[in-house]
């Protein structure tokens, strides 16, 4: 089955409604019975068989909006699919979606109030802009939404994977000073402006797009397809998707990541045109890996026979099966070794600096737990060390920018090391 156009491939994940001035967080999911909207008129249904890698969270992903629930799953009130426990192993599930499904037109007053909440005394220029747009739109949410879309289309914002560090007034600095950022900056700034203008809004995260593997025709969604967009609440229409990135950098949505970033911007290796030959190898390894996963996840004698025949073994015996498995494992080991060496070279300096911070704070019983991510660790530290909140946020931001950048900046690494060295709890 031919997938929808690239611009319609929104794989919905966690919804962020809580904002503390620097970080967006998902609140406690409000579970509903079944689906919180009417699926009787679902049109253009898209059937998906999803193979999801383990990620130790309960999040499941599907195209917006799901018209059915996968087995052993439920949906939150903000339309997020959730498993009944963390996904600790590769998982396969079936789900149906309909891009034409209308979201529910009822929402609780408490939820709408949460979607309007903003910390005080930050981003004054953005608040001034929002107040002006609200006044010019006579407070009409639809007209405010149109005005915001027009603003992002005319703001000359640049989509980049290597944005500058932002301070306490991050929305102001992004919209009016640096004008450089990636999808999270676009979505978070839009939601801030909408809330400041009196329109309930929230940040939605997940993935956008994907790539067809020409070897087996499977749509592959990778980590560099991660995306964030916005939703606003309109009376009579409910929650509506708005993607401010599409207004400023439409090629990110209509084509791919490589088409959106400026020339010279660092890209993930497989997204770089110069490494097309490597993509061809990856395509074939992915196809073999996917066939293997399907066989393991849906094991039965017929599946086993079909898989081995596709590898050219019409009448397989144990000797040929062992040889094929050894070859496959060797290729996987080689690929993993190359990847691990690259990751170690890229991540070791930043990780070592981050570990130094944990060792320094261990003397104050604030060491990082082995399972604790950087943002969770930051949240715990800001509670224990409220006076160092801003400095900790800068350190965490530096670490994340180095941790996830394909080409970490030596200057940022030096700054991270210096700030950690000078940090006094």
Secondary structure by P-SEA (a helix, b strand, c coil): ccccccccccccccccccccccbbbbccccccccccccccccccbbbbbcccccccccccccccccccccccccccccccccccccccccccbbbbbbccccccccccaaaaaaaaccccccaaaaaaaaaaaaaaacccaaaaaaaaaaaaaaccccccccccccccaaaaaaacccccccaaaaaaaaaaaaaaacccccccccccbbbbccccbbbbbcccccccbbbbbbccccbbbbbcccccccccccccccccccccccccccccccaaaaaaaaaaaaaaaaaaaaaaaaccaaaaaaaaaaaccccccaaaaaaaaaaaaaaaaaaaaaaaaaaaaccaaaaaaaaaaaaaaccccccccccccaaaaaaaaaaacccaaaaaaaaaaaaaaaaccccccaaaaaaaaaaaaaccc
